[in-house]
Amino acid sequence: MPNKIYDLLNDVQTDVQAYEPVSVSDLDKKRMKQAMKQRIGKRRSYKKMAGVACAAALVAVLAIPGAGSEIVYAAGEGVAWHISNFMGLDRNLQDYATVIGTSQTDQGYTIRLNEVVLDQGSLVVSTSLYKEGVTEADRETLQMVVPTGMVYVNGRPVLGGASGGAGIEDDLSVSSVIRYDLDGIDTSGELDIKLVFRSIGPHTDAPKGKWQFHFVADGSALAADTVIIPIDQSFTLDNGVDVTLTQYTGNALGQRVYFTLQGGTANDRSDYMLRLQGVDDQGQEIIFETSRILGKEGTGYMICEILGAPITEATQWLELTPYAAAMPKESGRMNGDYQQMGEPFHIDLVQQK
């Protein structure tokens, strides 16, 4: 596959920050654990950057589909492959995704809703955006285009967070995958959903309009195929907050480790980013990093990062060690200074196979 142009977004407090585009090989793609760690669609007042009472990151490697794996909408037939390619997954999601394949145009911009997946309290959405009369001169503007919408479930707005990323395709369309947190919504069944876009980017001067999609999605198949393994491992952060790792989950969209936080204030419970690092039964490096922390509720989860080896159906066990790094007080950017916070522990995956 020829090299593509990728736009790398990083965590920011309010606005999108675009890095310079770089050429990335197929091998590099697999190593970019945080090609997209973008907090978008801030809908409440939060404390700092990622991981503080909102969605911190949807890890998304910008793997543009190659020959034979393009998303197809012909004669009502859809191949649910767009989210898989974007996130660098080894399999498509045709058993779990709802393929939409419809478009809305306003203000010279067309948003096509490709497919959606309901997964563990969230809605993962794939879109493609096209600009009328687009030219190569528009590339810099397109780097700031990450359409995010408002989600309504059964007619009511869901005020969760949103996170994800976008990349420019060869035809200058913008592909994006956004995860919307549906706080308090059970996604293990059928939901009536309306997704309304009122801007084609999170920055204040982005073109405004209305692009509206109404559909029904069903998360029961993915929920049934999600492995859940209880964990009971605890450690205490330097600020006195107690962390308990409660369960491991794994499905076609990836793996998570959930945790609870006790003690201190809501801010105290949001002051650290957590990481699990270790190996699998083959000696390959495995890394989980914080994706979401709700300081007030004292809950959150970590996701398996692409920087490490993938966890597959053949993986027998994981040996992981907890680490934590204090959130920055001024800059809003992590310095990567993770310190060990607990003893190594074992997760046996064979028991669920």
HUQUI-V354149 format. One record per helix or strand. SS is the DSSP state (@ for helix, = for strand). FROM is the first residue (numbers start at 1). LEN is the number of residues. If there is no record, write none. Layout:
# HUQUI-V354149
ss	from	len
SS	FROM	LEN
SS	FROM	LEN
This chain:
# HUQUI-V354149
ss	from	len
=	4	3
=	9	1
=	18	1
=	22	3
@	26	6
=	36	1
=	38	3
=	54	2
=	73	2
=	77	2
@	82	6
=	98	9
=	109	10
=	122	10
@	136	7
=	149	5
=	156	2
=	162	7
=	174	8
=	190	10
=	208	11
@	220	5
=	227	10
=	242	10
=	254	9
@	268	3
=	272	9
=	285	10
=	299	6
=	317	10
=	339	2
=	345	4
@	350	3
